[in-house]
């Protein structure tokens, strides 16, 4: 564990409710309406994804290509911010597959700085989706400009962004990369007492390619080595309850309002 005493990311009581891309089940993901919906649900944590434009503006988007969300077959890294700002980020959102309630309503792709400024009390899991060119310097600049360093965790499945953030901003907590999760699972299987996690949180799905990842054993191993366990992406109430009963520290959900109701049923823990 490399948890910094300067960070406030783990200060709120557990269990942790984390809105996935805001409130991605009810609003266009990674947009201001989605983040506002998460805030309306009083969720203390929001997860979002970042890429950088051609002119190095850090923007909030899960996909590198904008076809799915905006209906435009263009890559973010090949567009300037001015070009990106004209796109309709509500174009692809639908609940029933037939209607598109946010299409043409002025929903845009936000900049990371814009989101951090609009949600000054919220803690963020900032997921880096781009390795080349690195978005870390511009991301750290945005975080520093808004004095948000104490309320962010930088996460990624990719190794290079995590290596860079740990090297250049060691006070900011991180998760474990895809490869580091595999190393943890191998250490658990080997019952290694000398295992030392390089990050602060194990963020995993309940299962992966038929393998059950979230078990009492994996939770216990993570906890014994100072890691929190956050599970994604969990949308059904019964599964949320079962995971909390098992001892996970947080859940990342497309439906943060639903998740907050489940947490309200439970006693707070530390």
RODO-2510 file (C-alpha; in nm, 4 decimals, decimal comma):
residues 270
     n   res          X          Y          Z
     1     x     0,0000     0,0000     0,0000
     2     x     0,1264     0,3456    -0,0912
     3     x    -0,1636     0,5454     0,0502
     4     x    -0,0763     0,9117     0,1004
     5     x    -0,1657     1,0931     0,4183
     6     x    -0,2268     1,4006     0,2012
     7     x    -0,5180     1,2371     0,0194
     8     x    -0,8782     1,2596     0,1378
     9     x    -1,0067     1,0030    -0,1108
    10     x    -1,0658     0,7401     0,1578
    11     x    -1,1976     0,9739     0,4290
    12     x    -1,5748     0,9132     0,3877
    13     x    -1,7172     0,6108     0,5697
    14     x    -1,7567     0,2828     0,3894
    15     x    -1,9262     0,1277     0,2009
    16     x    -1,8494     0,3560    -0,0915
    17     x    -2,0976     0,4432    -0,3653
    18     x    -1,9257     0,5306    -0,6918
    19     x    -2,1255     0,6613    -0,9862
    20     x    -2,0037     0,4988    -1,3080
    21     x    -1,9436     0,7703    -1,5683
    22     x    -2,1782     0,9736    -1,3514
    23     x    -2,5177     0,8074    -1,3752
    24     x    -2,4637     0,6206    -1,7008
    25     x    -2,7797     0,4131    -1,6723
    26     x    -3,0052     0,7169    -1,6733
    27     x    -2,8137     0,9888    -1,8608
    28     x    -2,5544     1,0124    -2,1387
    29     x    -2,2336     0,8792    -1,9848
    30     x    -1,9473     1,1125    -1,8955
    31     x    -2,1522     1,4277    -1,9541
    32     x    -2,2572     1,7092    -1,7254
    33     x    -2,6215     1,5860    -1,7092
    34     x    -2,4902     1,2459    -1,5990
    35     x    -2,2682     1,4002    -1,3333
    36     x    -2,5510     1,6229    -1,2108
    37     x    -2,7761     1,3168    -1,1789
    38     x    -2,5074     1,1491    -0,9674
    39     x    -2,4826     1,4593    -0,7495
    40     x    -2,8619     1,4654    -0,7122
    41     x    -2,8353     1,1091    -0,5799
    42     x    -2,5847     1,2377    -0,3209
    43     x    -2,3204     0,9938    -0,4367
    44     x    -1,9840     1,0859    -0,2793
    45     x    -1,7714     0,9413    -0,5604
    46     x    -1,7848     0,9691    -0,9373
    47     x    -1,5829     0,7627    -1,1839
    48     x    -1,5027     0,9165    -1,5210
    49     x    -1,2736     0,8468    -1,8181
    50     x    -1,0261     1,0736    -1,9927
    51     x    -0,8530     1,1190    -2,3266
    52     x    -0,6683     1,4184    -2,4744
    53     x    -0,7470     1,6114    -2,7900
    54     x    -0,4989     1,6944    -3,0645
    55     x    -0,4259     2,0235    -2,8875
    56     x    -0,3763     1,8501    -2,5484
    57     x    -0,7070     1,9372    -2,3833
    58     x    -0,8084     1,6639    -2,1380
    59     x    -1,1677     1,5642    -2,2080
    60     x    -1,4075     1,3205    -2,0473
    61     x    -1,4921     1,0221    -2,2666
    62     x    -1,4692     0,6469    -2,2331
    63     x    -1,4102     0,5639    -2,5995
    64     x    -1,1181     0,6860    -2,8066
    65     x    -1,3543     0,6977    -3,1054
    66     x    -1,6744     0,9024    -3,0836
    67     x    -1,9015     0,6887    -3,3007
    68     x    -2,0924     0,5185    -3,0167
    69     x    -2,1628     0,8272    -2,8077
    70     x    -2,1713     1,1094    -3,0626
    71     x    -2,2456     0,9329    -3,3905
    72     x    -1,9229     1,0643    -3,5435
    73     x    -1,6544     0,8239    -3,6600
    74     x    -1,3612     1,0342    -3,5420
    75     x    -1,0838     0,9758    -3,2888
    76     x    -1,0497     1,2239    -3,0031
    77     x    -0,6721     1,2422    -3,0391
    78     x    -0,7131     1,3557    -3,4023
    79     x    -0,9512     1,6426    -3,3198
    80     x    -0,8973     1,9828    -3,1607
    81     x    -1,1029     2,0953    -2,8641
    82     x    -1,2901     2,3444    -3,0810
    83     x    -1,3935     2,0635    -3,3146
    84     x    -1,4893     1,8336    -3,0284
    85     x    -1,6963     2,1000    -2,8542
    86     x    -1,9407     2,1076    -3,1470
    87     x    -2,0394     1,7397    -3,1155
    88     x    -2,3608     1,6007    -2,9684
    89     x    -2,2644     1,3800    -2,6727
    90     x    -2,6295     1,2943    -2,6145
    91     x    -2,6770     1,1475    -2,9605
    92     x    -2,6194     0,7821    -2,8762
    93     x    -2,7908     0,7530    -2,5397
    94     x    -3,1028     0,5399    -2,5230
    95     x    -3,2760     0,3394    -2,2538
    96     x    -3,5175     0,1421    -2,4706
    97     x    -3,3200     0,1234    -2,7944
    98     x    -3,5874     0,3227    -2,9762
    99     x    -3,5902     0,6721    -2,8275
   100     x    -3,2993     0,9132    -2,7817
   101     x    -3,4181     1,1684    -2,5245
   102     x    -3,0946     1,3704    -2,5069
   103     x    -3,0199     1,3877    -2,8792
   104     x    -3,0060     1,7453    -3,0028
   105     x    -3,0482     1,8944    -2,6548
   106     x    -2,7072     2,0587    -2,6336
   107     x    -2,5214     1,7936    -2,4350
   108     x    -2,1502     1,8200    -2,5045
   109     x    -1,8288     1,6420    -2,4162
   110     x    -1,6908     1,8141    -2,1065
   111     x    -1,3329     1,8977    -2,0211
   112     x    -1,1903     1,7385    -1,7077
   113     x    -1,1300     2,0821    -1,5565
   114     x    -1,4939     2,1744    -1,6166
   115     x    -1,6177     1,8665    -1,4291
   116     x    -1,3834     1,9108    -1,1337
   117     x    -1,4849     2,2754    -1,1031
   118     x    -1,8566     2,1964    -1,1202
   119     x    -1,8352     1,9316    -0,8453
   120     x    -1,6091     2,0856    -0,5778
   121     x    -1,7206     1,8531    -0,2959
   122     x    -1,7097     1,5297    -0,4952
   123     x    -1,4281     1,2757    -0,4953
   124     x    -1,3299     1,1427    -0,8368
   125     x    -1,1855     0,8246    -0,9790
   126     x    -1,0196     0,9519    -1,2968
   127     x    -0,9629     0,6616    -1,5337
   128     x    -0,6891     0,7165    -1,7904
   129     x    -0,7822     0,5510    -2,1189
   130     x    -0,4928     0,6808    -2,3269
   131     x    -0,1244     0,5910    -2,3043
   132     x     0,0225     0,7632    -2,6114
   133     x     0,0712     1,0472    -2,6066
   134     x     0,0616     1,0702    -2,2289
   135     x    -0,2270     1,2641    -2,0765
   136     x    -0,0717     1,2699    -1,7298
   137     x     0,1022     1,6120    -1,7435
   138     x    -0,2125     1,7880    -1,8667
   139     x    -0,4261     1,5939    -1,6179
   140     x    -0,2035     1,6902    -1,3256
   141     x    -0,2093     2,0527    -1,4413
   142     x    -0,5908     2,0541    -1,4408
   143     x    -0,5996     1,8932    -1,0971
   144     x    -0,3468     2,1419    -0,9589
   145     x    -0,5233     2,4449    -1,1091
   146     x    -0,8411     2,3474    -0,9249
   147     x    -0,6596     2,2387    -0,6070
   148     x    -0,8311     1,9006    -0,6429
   149     x    -0,5360     1,6769    -0,5625
   150     x    -0,6715     1,5614    -0,2272
   151     x    -1,0006     1,4390    -0,3757
   152     x    -0,8894     1,2381    -0,6766
   153     x    -0,7622     0,8888    -0,7457
   154     x    -0,6032     0,8211    -1,0820
   155     x    -0,6914     0,4755    -1,2103
   156     x    -0,6228     0,2752    -1,5229
   157     x    -0,6037    -0,0757    -1,6611
   158     x    -0,2945     0,0437    -1,8466
   159     x     0,0492     0,0281    -1,6870
   160     x     0,2259     0,3351    -1,8343
   161     x    -0,0163     0,5970    -1,6933
   162     x     0,0025     0,4438    -1,3455
   163     x     0,3811     0,4270    -1,3569
   164     x     0,3920     0,7925    -1,4561
   165     x     0,1476     0,9137    -1,1918
   166     x     0,3295     0,7209    -0,9188
   167     x     0,6614     0,8630    -1,0331
   168     x     0,5524     1,2251    -1,0730
   169     x     0,2663     1,2646    -0,8231
   170     x     0,3107     0,9967    -0,5586
   171     x     0,0681     1,1701    -0,3243
   172     x    -0,2252     1,0769    -0,5511
   173     x    -0,3681     0,7279    -0,4871
   174     x    -0,3959     0,4738    -0,7682
   175     x    -0,5618     0,1426    -0,8377
   176     x    -0,3873    -0,1648    -0,9789
   177     x    -0,3404    -0,2086    -1,3534
   178     x    -0,4595    -0,5168    -1,5416
   179     x    -0,1150    -0,6733    -1,5058
   180     x    -0,0909    -0,5824    -1,1385
   181     x    -0,4273    -0,7448    -1,0686
   182     x    -0,2929    -1,0629    -1,2266
   183     x     0,0162    -1,0395    -1,0042
   184     x    -0,2033    -1,0009    -0,6953
   185     x    -0,4098    -1,3059    -0,7869
   186     x    -0,0925    -1,5060    -0,8432
   187     x     0,0452    -1,3922    -0,5074
   188     x    -0,2805    -1,4917    -0,3402
   189     x    -0,2725    -1,8365    -0,5000
   190     x     0,0880    -1,8823    -0,3882
   191     x     0,0047    -1,7491    -0,0391
   192     x     0,2912    -1,5048    -0,0603
   193     x     0,3432    -1,3230     0,2672
   194     x     0,5870    -1,0787     0,1060
   195     x     0,3410    -0,9401    -0,1491
   196     x     0,3526    -0,5586    -0,1608
   197     x     0,0790    -0,3904    -0,3677
   198     x     0,1919    -0,0960    -0,5812
   199     x    -0,1400     0,0884    -0,5488
   200     x    -0,4227     0,1571    -0,3070
   201     x    -0,7339    -0,0138    -0,4447
   202     x    -0,8194    -0,3382    -0,6175
   203     x    -1,0863    -0,2487    -0,8734
   204     x    -1,2242    -0,5542    -1,0486
   205     x    -1,5444    -0,6984    -1,1971
   206     x    -1,7200    -0,9816    -1,0118
   207     x    -1,6092    -1,2264    -1,2814
   208     x    -1,3746    -1,2250    -1,5793
   209     x    -1,3876    -1,4759    -1,8641
   210     x    -1,5593    -1,7287    -1,6405
   211     x    -1,3269    -1,6774    -1,3438
   212     x    -1,4800    -1,5522    -1,0204
   213     x    -1,2603    -1,2654    -0,9074
   214     x    -1,4523    -1,1268    -0,6107
   215     x    -1,4507    -1,3911    -0,3392
   216     x    -1,4111    -1,3876     0,0398
   217     x    -1,0536    -1,5029    -0,0196
   218     x    -0,9609    -1,2248    -0,2620
   219     x    -1,1256    -0,9620    -0,0430
   220     x    -0,9416    -1,0888     0,2635
   221     x    -0,6083    -1,0992     0,0799
   222     x    -0,6546    -0,7435    -0,0470
   223     x    -0,7529    -0,6150     0,2956
   224     x    -0,4595    -0,7846     0,4662
   225     x    -0,2308    -0,5969     0,2281
   226     x    -0,3948    -0,2591     0,2789
   227     x    -0,6022    -0,2473    -0,0372
   228     x    -0,9645    -0,1437    -0,0670
   229     x    -1,1831    -0,3554    -0,2966
   230     x    -1,4098    -0,1739    -0,5444
   231     x    -1,6268    -0,3814    -0,7784
   232     x    -1,7533    -0,2734    -1,1222
   233     x    -2,0026    -0,2443    -1,2842
   234     x    -2,2837    -0,3614    -1,0561
   235     x    -2,6409    -0,2551    -1,1327
   236     x    -2,8701    -0,5103    -0,9666
   237     x    -2,9788    -0,4572    -0,6075
   238     x    -2,9424    -0,8198    -0,5003
   239     x    -2,5858    -0,8328    -0,6287
   240     x    -2,5022    -0,5053    -0,4554
   241     x    -2,6282    -0,6441    -0,1253
   242     x    -2,4416    -0,9728    -0,1698
   243     x    -2,1142    -0,7960    -0,2453
   244     x    -2,1434    -0,5690     0,0556
   245     x    -2,2269    -0,8702     0,2707
   246     x    -1,9098    -1,0323     0,1383
   247     x    -1,7080    -0,7325     0,2568
   248     x    -1,6241    -0,5219    -0,0491
   249     x    -1,5464    -0,1588     0,0280
   250     x    -1,7152     0,0034    -0,2690
   251     x    -1,9322    -0,0565    -0,5738
   252     x    -1,9197     0,1251    -0,9066
   253     x    -2,2655     0,1426    -1,0629
   254     x    -2,4481     0,2925    -1,3599
   255     x    -2,7333     0,3592    -1,1160
   256     x    -2,5875     0,5518    -0,8216
   257     x    -2,9301     0,6450    -0,6840
   258     x    -3,0164     0,2751    -0,6638
   259     x    -2,6811     0,2046    -0,5000
   260     x    -2,7304     0,4811    -0,2427
   261     x    -3,0626     0,3262    -0,1401
   262     x    -2,8910    -0,0087    -0,0826
   263     x    -2,6214     0,1591     0,1278
   264     x    -2,8857     0,3474     0,3272
   265     x    -3,0169     0,0098     0,4445
   266     x    -2,6793    -0,0776     0,5970
   267     x    -2,4870     0,0455     0,9014
   268     x    -2,1847     0,2589     0,8178
   269     x    -1,8453     0,0984     0,8658
   270     x    -1,4871     0,2224     0,8814
***
